Amino acid sequence: MDFSKFKFRNGASNPLYNQLLEALESAIGSGALAIGTRLPSERAMADQLKVSRTTVMSAYRELEARGLIHSHVGRGTFVCASPEGAGAPFAWRGKVSRTASLHNDPALRHITRGANRPNLISFASGAPAIDIFPVKAWQRLLDQAFREKPEEVLSNGPTAGLPRLRQAVAGRFGVKPDRILILSGSQQGLGLISRCLLDPGDAVIIDRPCYVWAIQLFRAAGAHLIGWDITRADIGELEDLIIRHRPKLIFTNPTFHNPTGRTLSLRERKELLKLAVRYRVPLLEDDPYRETYLDGQPPTTLYHLDEHDIVIHLSTFSKILAPGLRLGWLAAPEYIVDQLALIKQREILFTEGAGQYALSVFLQSGQFDDHLVRLRTEHARRRCAFQVALERHSPAGLSKFEVPPGGLYFWLRLDQSLNSSQWLQQALAAGVAFTSGEVFYADAINSQHARFCYTCLSPEKIEAGVRRLAESMMSGRSGKSGSRFPARGHSDIPLV
């Protein structure tokens, strides 16, 4: 649409911003600006119309308040709805705060969408082999908690975690209990650290690609995100980024990286630490997959290599027991643990007690180590099943991958003829789900990668799912004539 044709009545009692608002609302109502249309940036619109940027900003803000347009960080402002007639229900969509809207990237919804859909085979959401979780043993531990320690597990608990669990985790990790904070999952830890260390506008260096919810939580904190290519792990590149952006924090997942599966070598870890110390930048080590190794133990953690108290180590039991337990932890200097506990106290007071008690006994009794042995055996079996199924069913040359030495994921690089977002839509129609690679990038690129969690499905389900994937692969090629799913571009609405 040619916005330069908008006519303003200078000197009229109707302010310029309101004239622009009415013109845009009319264009949206008539269909001249269809749902999904990307509007020019505030600066570009102001230049086209020869008005101030404040005029455009005011019109855009009011359109967003009415629920007609929505701004997506890194992608732009899009028309999202038509004007409602008189008597229409209250438009809550226009009342959601801009801060909350930072979380509303619809491109992420396919990760968990349809989890309970009948007959859907999902490789999307990361989870271990839950079907071998020792349910009966866990139930006995919960019964023991309520029988022997009812007041401890049912009363208001310590925000930092039950002392018995902090001691069990600390003993296993090799630190003092005062350095451990128990969390309701590691995602809570990311949120607490964001609120503790970051102010709006602070730069954060993150892996590229990166754990999707880390991107979302840092972005919600108002951080400026800078990607460091974790696959190359070029320390010189990282130093350039530090010098240029002066980050407040470096975030990395150095062991069985999500989504790529990459593990930093001992040499790379030491060089990374040297840079952090030299430029006095805290390091947040996200380490949920360390215990899932299949081909030998990974290198020493950044936390244990650290001699300057510059590393915060974040982990969880979700990836080795079950996501539904919502139990995680972090290790950090005591001052930071105390600060994070104060923030956590304002958020949820404390983490649920019975699960903490059960986990502490599970860790100290040796049952946890027994479970890990069974888990690695089963994960190795499923890794083999996924690899064999891919090699058997995938059309030659359409994807490439490396077999991961641990973690939960295969990271497939797709042939240029196969668009990841488009293929996902075809796969969902065929009854199978995965995670399109673009959601792992903070800079909103079109990715030729896709992530598959192989650990959460039985070998039989893996075989069936990969067969469906292969059948959808050919129809997912971006050049296929008549496809009803367009490749995602910068001007499209994010996929739902």
MIMIZA-405706 format. One line per 4 residues: number of its first residue (from 1); their letters; for each residue x, y, z of C-alpha. Coordinates in nm, 3 decimals. Each point is the difference from the previous one (the first is absolute). Layout:
BEGIN
NUM	a	X Y Z ~ ...
//
This chain:
BEGIN
1	mdfs	0.000 0.000 0.000 ~ 0.125 0.347 -0.089 ~ -0.016 0.185 0.332 ~ 0.121 0.324 -0.159
5	kfkf	-0.353 0.047 -0.140 ~ -0.138 0.063 0.348 ~ -0.122 0.361 0.013 ~ 0.026 0.207 0.318
9	rnga	-0.209 0.306 0.080 ~ 0.250 0.242 0.145 ~ -0.143 0.243 0.252 ~ -0.307 -0.216 0.058
13	snpl	-0.126 -0.058 0.352 ~ 0.064 -0.372 -0.051 ~ 0.369 -0.067 0.098 ~ 0.228 -0.148 -0.264
17	ynql	0.056 -0.322 0.198 ~ -0.378 -0.052 0.018 ~ -0.038 0.061 -0.373 ~ 0.266 -0.265 -0.064
21	leal	-0.167 -0.233 0.249 ~ -0.336 0.038 -0.178 ~ 0.157 -0.053 -0.342 ~ 0.181 -0.315 0.107
25	esai	-0.305 -0.137 0.183 ~ -0.212 0.064 -0.308 ~ 0.254 -0.174 -0.223 ~ 0.005 -0.300 0.233
29	gsga	-0.381 -0.009 0.011 ~ -0.032 0.015 -0.379 ~ 0.259 -0.270 -0.056 ~ 0.246 0.233 -0.170
33	laig	0.233 -0.095 0.286 ~ -0.064 -0.371 0.035 ~ 0.065 -0.199 0.317 ~ 0.364 -0.101 -0.008
37	trlp	0.119 0.314 -0.179 ~ 0.322 0.140 0.137 ~ -0.015 0.375 0.062 ~ 0.300 0.226 -0.059
41	sera	0.210 0.083 0.304 ~ -0.090 0.318 0.184 ~ 0.295 0.181 -0.155 ~ -0.074 -0.126 -0.353
45	madq	-0.369 0.094 0.026 ~ 0.089 0.346 0.129 ~ 0.237 0.053 -0.293 ~ -0.265 -0.112 -0.250
49	lkvs	-0.270 0.227 0.145 ~ 0.228 0.294 0.079 ~ -0.119 0.007 0.362 ~ 0.180 -0.038 0.330
53	rttv	0.087 -0.342 0.135 ~ -0.201 0.090 0.313 ~ -0.313 0.029 -0.216 ~ 0.051 -0.349 -0.141
57	msay	0.093 -0.145 0.338 ~ -0.320 0.138 0.157 ~ -0.216 -0.147 -0.278 ~ 0.172 -0.338 0.021
61	rele	-0.035 -0.011 0.379 ~ -0.373 0.067 -0.021 ~ -0.048 -0.262 -0.273 ~ 0.185 -0.249 0.220
65	argl	-0.217 0.095 0.298 ~ -0.305 -0.077 -0.215 ~ 0.145 -0.339 -0.086 ~ 0.034 0.070 -0.374
69	ihsh	0.378 -0.020 -0.034 ~ 0.274 -0.171 0.196 ~ 0.375 0.055 0.017 ~ 0.236 -0.300 0.003
73	vgrg	0.355 0.065 0.120 ~ 0.248 -0.047 -0.283 ~ -0.268 -0.042 -0.269 ~ -0.214 0.313 -0.010
77	tfvc	-0.361 0.113 0.040 ~ -0.282 -0.200 -0.158 ~ -0.374 0.041 -0.051 ~ -0.156 -0.268 0.221
81	aspe	-0.378 0.066 0.004 ~ -0.283 0.198 -0.158 ~ -0.189 0.278 0.180 ~ -0.292 -0.124 0.210
85	gaga	-0.350 0.138 -0.033 ~ -0.204 0.162 0.271 ~ -0.108 -0.243 0.269 ~ 0.292 -0.235 -0.056
89	pfaw	0.152 -0.174 0.307 ~ 0.266 0.188 0.191 ~ 0.329 -0.018 -0.195 ~ 0.242 -0.144 0.256
93	rgkv	0.254 -0.062 -0.275 ~ 0.076 0.373 -0.005 ~ 0.052 0.022 0.376 ~ 0.291 -0.239 0.036
97	srta	0.309 0.190 0.113 ~ 0.293 0.048 -0.235 ~ 0.219 -0.184 0.253 ~ -0.231 -0.302 -0.003
101	slhn	-0.013 0.012 -0.378 ~ 0.370 -0.077 -0.009 ~ -0.098 -0.356 0.097 ~ -0.267 -0.031 -0.271
105	dpal	0.200 -0.131 -0.293 ~ -0.248 -0.236 -0.170 ~ 0.287 -0.171 -0.184 ~ 0.079 -0.175 0.330
109	rhit	-0.341 -0.152 0.051 ~ 0.065 -0.301 -0.222 ~ 0.258 -0.125 0.251 ~ -0.273 -0.105 0.242
113	rgan	-0.305 0.029 -0.223 ~ -0.204 -0.316 -0.037 ~ 0.194 -0.190 0.266 ~ -0.323 -0.186 0.086
117	rpnl	-0.125 -0.025 -0.357 ~ -0.094 -0.361 -0.075 ~ 0.239 -0.181 -0.234 ~ 0.249 0.288 -0.013
121	isfa	0.360 -0.120 0.019 ~ 0.198 0.290 0.142 ~ 0.377 0.049 -0.016 ~ -0.048 0.364 0.106
125	sgap	0.016 0.041 0.377 ~ 0.320 -0.109 0.177 ~ -0.051 -0.279 0.251 ~ 0.188 -0.315 0.109
129	aidi	-0.140 -0.353 -0.015 ~ -0.281 0.067 0.247 ~ -0.145 -0.348 -0.048 ~ 0.293 -0.149 0.197
133	fpvk	-0.036 0.245 0.289 ~ -0.023 -0.202 0.327 ~ -0.356 0.100 0.083 ~ -0.056 -0.250 0.282
137	awqr	0.329 0.087 0.173 ~ -0.080 0.371 -0.026 ~ -0.348 -0.056 0.141 ~ 0.150 -0.185 0.297
141	lldq	0.230 0.295 0.066 ~ -0.293 0.242 -0.009 ~ -0.191 -0.223 0.240 ~ 0.305 -0.005 0.226
145	afre	0.016 0.381 -0.006 ~ -0.362 0.038 0.110 ~ 0.033 -0.279 0.258 ~ 0.330 0.101 0.160
149	kpee	0.036 0.376 -0.068 ~ -0.350 0.145 -0.056 ~ 0.076 0.333 0.168 ~ 0.323 0.043 -0.195
153	vlsn	-0.155 -0.061 -0.342 ~ -0.340 0.163 0.055 ~ 0.106 0.317 0.183 ~ 0.146 0.318 -0.145
157	gpta	0.343 -0.115 -0.108 ~ 0.333 0.182 -0.036 ~ 0.011 0.202 -0.321 ~ 0.348 -0.131 -0.082
161	glpr	-0.124 -0.361 0.026 ~ -0.034 -0.273 0.262 ~ 0.338 -0.035 0.178 ~ 0.005 -0.375 -0.065
165	lrqa	-0.031 0.052 -0.378 ~ 0.253 0.283 -0.009 ~ 0.243 -0.228 0.184 ~ -0.066 -0.291 -0.237
169	vagr	0.051 0.215 -0.311 ~ 0.305 0.174 0.148 ~ 0.160 -0.331 0.095 ~ -0.051 -0.135 -0.349
173	fgvk	0.127 0.317 -0.170 ~ 0.289 0.055 0.241 ~ -0.087 0.339 0.153 ~ -0.127 0.139 0.330
177	pdri	-0.380 -0.016 0.049 ~ -0.009 0.380 0.042 ~ 0.097 0.026 -0.366 ~ -0.307 -0.197 -0.116
181	lils	-0.343 0.144 -0.078 ~ -0.287 -0.242 -0.069 ~ -0.229 0.104 -0.286 ~ -0.334 -0.096 -0.148
185	gsqq	0.180 -0.097 -0.318 ~ 0.301 0.165 -0.163 ~ -0.226 0.235 -0.193 ~ -0.083 0.167 0.330
189	glgl	0.373 0.040 0.051 ~ 0.034 0.181 -0.333 ~ -0.279 0.236 0.098 ~ 0.150 0.071 0.343
193	isrc	0.346 0.064 -0.145 ~ -0.146 0.232 -0.264 ~ -0.175 0.207 0.265 ~ 0.303 -0.003 0.226
197	lldp	0.273 0.095 -0.248 ~ -0.161 0.175 -0.297 ~ -0.140 0.346 -0.055 ~ -0.188 0.094 -0.318
201	gdav	0.248 0.063 -0.278 ~ 0.280 -0.213 0.147 ~ 0.184 -0.213 -0.253 ~ 0.006 -0.378 0.044
205	iidr	0.214 -0.229 -0.213 ~ -0.183 -0.326 -0.068 ~ 0.070 -0.313 -0.200 ~ -0.106 0.013 -0.362
209	pcyv	-0.218 -0.202 -0.033 ~ -0.126 0.009 0.358 ~ -0.247 -0.163 0.239 ~ -0.327 0.158 -0.105
213	waiq	-0.134 0.084 0.345 ~ 0.327 0.170 0.096 ~ -0.052 0.229 -0.299 ~ -0.353 0.075 0.114
217	lfra	0.087 0.065 0.366 ~ 0.299 0.222 -0.078 ~ -0.206 0.188 -0.255 ~ -0.280 0.046 0.254
221	agah	0.256 0.157 0.233 ~ 0.069 0.257 -0.271 ~ 0.346 -0.134 -0.084 ~ 0.178 0.064 -0.329
225	ligw	0.092 -0.348 -0.127 ~ 0.322 -0.067 -0.190 ~ 0.058 -0.343 -0.151 ~ 0.333 -0.186 0.019
229	ditr	0.029 -0.288 -0.247 ~ 0.020 -0.298 0.234 ~ 0.065 -0.246 -0.281 ~ 0.329 0.170 -0.091
233	adig	0.072 0.117 0.356 ~ 0.251 0.254 -0.130 ~ 0.150 0.161 0.310 ~ 0.132 0.290 -0.208
237	eled	-0.352 0.073 -0.120 ~ -0.124 -0.010 0.360 ~ 0.265 0.247 0.112 ~ -0.098 0.236 -0.282
241	liir	-0.362 -0.018 0.114 ~ 0.096 0.070 0.361 ~ 0.210 0.302 -0.096 ~ -0.268 0.137 -0.234
245	hrpk	-0.308 -0.053 0.219 ~ 0.132 -0.003 0.359 ~ -0.251 -0.268 0.109 ~ -0.145 -0.033 0.348
249	lift	-0.011 -0.380 -0.033 ~ 0.115 -0.290 -0.217 ~ -0.244 -0.292 -0.026 ~ 0.113 -0.336 -0.135
253	nptf	-0.108 -0.364 -0.004 ~ 0.344 -0.164 -0.042 ~ -0.090 -0.367 0.045 ~ -0.224 -0.184 -0.250
257	hnpt	-0.124 0.336 -0.117 ~ -0.369 0.058 -0.068 ~ -0.070 -0.011 -0.291 ~ 0.325 -0.090 -0.180
261	grtl	0.140 -0.272 0.230 ~ 0.342 0.174 -0.001 ~ 0.228 -0.044 0.305 ~ 0.278 0.250 0.065
265	slre	0.340 -0.160 0.050 ~ 0.204 0.051 0.316 ~ 0.227 0.241 -0.188 ~ -0.298 0.203 -0.125
269	rkel	-0.144 0.015 0.351 ~ 0.325 0.130 0.146 ~ 0.030 0.265 -0.273 ~ -0.360 0.107 0.056
273	lkla	0.067 0.039 0.372 ~ 0.315 0.201 -0.064 ~ -0.200 0.249 -0.207 ~ -0.274 0.027 0.261
277	vryr	0.259 0.069 0.271 ~ 0.199 0.243 -0.214 ~ -0.306 0.212 -0.081 ~ -0.176 -0.067 0.331
281	vpll	-0.319 -0.139 -0.157 ~ -0.204 -0.256 0.199 ~ -0.052 -0.336 -0.169 ~ -0.332 -0.185 0.027
285	eddp	0.063 -0.369 -0.069 ~ -0.322 -0.178 -0.095 ~ 0.072 -0.370 0.058 ~ -0.317 -0.214 0.000
289	yret	0.134 -0.286 -0.214 ~ 0.333 -0.090 0.164 ~ -0.128 -0.328 0.147 ~ -0.145 -0.114 -0.334
293	yldg	0.336 -0.091 -0.154 ~ 0.009 -0.312 -0.216 ~ 0.355 -0.009 -0.137 ~ 0.208 0.095 0.301
297	qppt	-0.015 0.272 0.263 ~ 0.027 0.362 -0.119 ~ 0.275 0.242 0.105 ~ 0.005 0.171 0.341
301	tlyh	-0.268 0.263 0.054 ~ 0.082 0.367 -0.039 ~ -0.101 0.039 0.365 ~ 0.268 -0.241 0.122
305	ldeh	0.265 0.151 -0.229 ~ -0.081 0.347 0.131 ~ 0.250 0.144 0.249 ~ -0.155 0.349 0.022
309	divi	-0.364 -0.061 0.103 ~ -0.120 0.132 -0.335 ~ -0.220 -0.297 -0.103 ~ -0.362 -0.076 0.090
313	hlst	-0.083 -0.365 -0.071 ~ -0.362 -0.081 -0.085 ~ -0.147 -0.350 -0.023 ~ -0.322 -0.199 0.032
317	fski	-0.137 -0.346 0.066 ~ -0.262 0.046 -0.275 ~ 0.229 -0.141 -0.269 ~ 0.106 -0.308 0.195
321	lapg	-0.308 -0.084 0.208 ~ -0.318 0.165 -0.128 ~ -0.104 0.354 -0.101 ~ -0.312 -0.020 0.215
325	lrlg	0.202 -0.014 0.322 ~ 0.106 0.365 -0.049 ~ 0.317 -0.027 0.206 ~ 0.320 0.177 -0.093
329	wlaa	0.294 0.167 0.172 ~ 0.287 0.238 -0.045 ~ 0.344 0.044 0.155 ~ 0.140 0.349 0.047
333	peyi	0.192 0.219 0.246 ~ -0.190 0.032 0.326 ~ -0.074 0.369 -0.057 ~ -0.173 -0.078 -0.332
337	vdql	-0.190 -0.293 0.153 ~ -0.128 0.235 0.268 ~ -0.105 0.265 -0.253 ~ -0.175 -0.257 -0.220
341	alik	-0.179 -0.148 0.301 ~ -0.140 0.344 0.087 ~ -0.138 0.036 -0.353 ~ -0.138 -0.354 0.009
345	qrei	-0.169 0.075 0.333 ~ -0.196 0.283 -0.162 ~ -0.097 -0.231 -0.286 ~ -0.113 -0.330 0.157
349	lfte	0.135 -0.001 0.361 ~ 0.141 -0.354 -0.025 ~ 0.013 -0.317 -0.210 ~ -0.247 -0.284 0.076
353	gagq	0.127 -0.207 0.294 ~ -0.101 -0.365 -0.054 ~ 0.181 -0.021 -0.332 ~ 0.312 0.153 0.154
357	yals	-0.004 -0.256 0.279 ~ -0.049 -0.291 -0.241 ~ 0.281 0.123 -0.224 ~ 0.243 0.040 0.291
361	vflq	-0.053 -0.364 0.104 ~ 0.010 -0.110 -0.365 ~ 0.341 0.165 -0.041 ~ 0.154 -0.120 0.327
365	sgqf	-0.126 -0.360 -0.016 ~ 0.165 -0.083 -0.333 ~ -0.333 -0.035 -0.183 ~ 0.082 0.303 -0.214
369	ddhl	0.325 -0.153 -0.128 ~ -0.179 -0.328 -0.072 ~ -0.257 0.192 -0.201 ~ 0.271 0.178 -0.198
373	vrlr	0.149 -0.333 -0.108 ~ -0.339 -0.117 -0.127 ~ -0.067 0.338 -0.162 ~ 0.327 0.005 -0.196
377	teha	-0.058 -0.354 -0.121 ~ -0.349 0.087 -0.123 ~ 0.109 0.330 -0.155 ~ 0.277 -0.180 -0.190
381	rrrc	-0.258 -0.245 -0.135 ~ -0.225 0.285 -0.113 ~ 0.288 0.195 -0.152 ~ 0.084 -0.303 -0.211
385	afqv	-0.365 -0.043 -0.098 ~ -0.026 0.363 -0.114 ~ 0.324 -0.014 -0.198 ~ -0.097 -0.325 -0.172
389	aler	-0.349 0.125 -0.078 ~ 0.136 0.321 -0.153 ~ 0.248 -0.189 -0.215 ~ -0.270 -0.246 -0.107
393	hspa	-0.286 0.237 -0.080 ~ 0.133 0.349 -0.078 ~ 0.034 0.087 -0.368 ~ 0.369 0.009 -0.094
397	glsk	0.168 0.337 0.038 ~ -0.289 0.185 0.167 ~ 0.156 0.014 0.346 ~ 0.334 -0.036 0.177
401	fevp	0.074 -0.064 0.365 ~ 0.261 -0.106 0.251 ~ -0.075 -0.267 0.257 ~ -0.012 0.177 0.340
405	pggl	0.228 -0.143 0.273 ~ -0.255 0.093 0.264 ~ -0.288 0.235 0.068 ~ -0.350 -0.046 -0.135
409	yfwl	0.010 0.129 -0.357 ~ 0.093 -0.056 -0.361 ~ 0.067 0.325 -0.190 ~ -0.074 -0.049 -0.370
413	rldq	0.133 0.228 -0.271 ~ -0.246 0.004 -0.287 ~ 0.061 0.025 -0.371 ~ -0.067 0.345 -0.148
417	slns	-0.306 -0.139 -0.178 ~ -0.167 -0.074 0.335 ~ -0.125 0.290 0.208 ~ -0.010 -0.083 0.373
421	sqwl	-0.316 0.196 0.089 ~ -0.185 -0.122 -0.306 ~ 0.104 -0.358 0.064 ~ -0.125 0.026 0.358
425	qqal	-0.350 0.086 -0.124 ~ 0.003 -0.294 -0.238 ~ 0.126 -0.228 0.278 ~ -0.271 0.114 0.242
429	aagv	-0.261 -0.081 -0.263 ~ 0.157 -0.347 -0.020 ~ -0.023 -0.043 0.378 ~ 0.359 0.066 0.107
433	afts	0.164 0.301 0.166 ~ 0.352 0.138 0.041 ~ 0.153 0.339 0.077 ~ 0.087 0.230 -0.288
437	gevf	0.351 0.140 0.029 ~ -0.085 0.369 -0.027 ~ -0.136 0.026 0.356 ~ 0.353 -0.061 0.134
441	yada	0.132 0.325 -0.150 ~ -0.046 0.340 0.161 ~ 0.047 0.176 -0.333 ~ -0.308 -0.153 -0.167
445	insq	0.175 -0.174 -0.288 ~ -0.151 -0.255 -0.234 ~ 0.171 -0.320 0.111 ~ 0.086 -0.308 -0.201
449	harf	0.014 -0.206 0.321 ~ -0.248 -0.199 0.204 ~ 0.025 -0.151 0.350 ~ -0.128 -0.344 0.096
453	cytc	-0.024 -0.139 0.353 ~ 0.068 -0.371 -0.041 ~ -0.002 -0.103 0.367 ~ -0.368 0.046 0.085
457	lspe	-0.137 -0.262 -0.243 ~ 0.028 -0.377 -0.015 ~ 0.195 -0.151 -0.293 ~ -0.332 -0.108 -0.152
461	kiea	-0.140 0.355 0.017 ~ 0.329 0.137 -0.137 ~ -0.022 -0.231 -0.300 ~ -0.361 0.098 -0.069
465	gvrr	0.073 0.370 0.050 ~ 0.301 0.009 -0.230 ~ -0.199 -0.186 -0.266 ~ -0.266 0.272 0.018
469	laes	0.272 0.266 -0.014 ~ 0.145 -0.154 -0.313 ~ -0.342 -0.003 -0.163 ~ -0.047 0.369 0.081
473	mmsg	0.353 0.092 -0.106 ~ -0.059 -0.004 -0.373 ~ -0.314 0.213 0.023 ~ 0.188 0.239 0.230
477	rsgk	0.254 0.105 -0.261 ~ -0.014 0.375 -0.044 ~ -0.010 -0.024 -0.375 ~ -0.290 -0.247 -0.016
481	sgsr	-0.274 0.119 -0.231 ~ -0.338 0.062 0.155 ~ 0.113 -0.012 0.361 ~ -0.253 0.174 0.227
485	fpar	0.264 0.086 0.262 ~ 0.218 0.298 -0.104 ~ 0.359 0.025 0.121 ~ 0.026 0.233 0.295
489	ghsd	0.135 0.342 -0.083 ~ 0.059 0.314 0.199 ~ -0.339 0.141 -0.098 ~ -0.204 -0.301 0.105
493	iplv	-0.186 -0.057 0.325 ~ 0.199 -0.242 0.216 ~ -0.126 -0.355 -0.032 ~ -0.249 -0.115 0.262
//
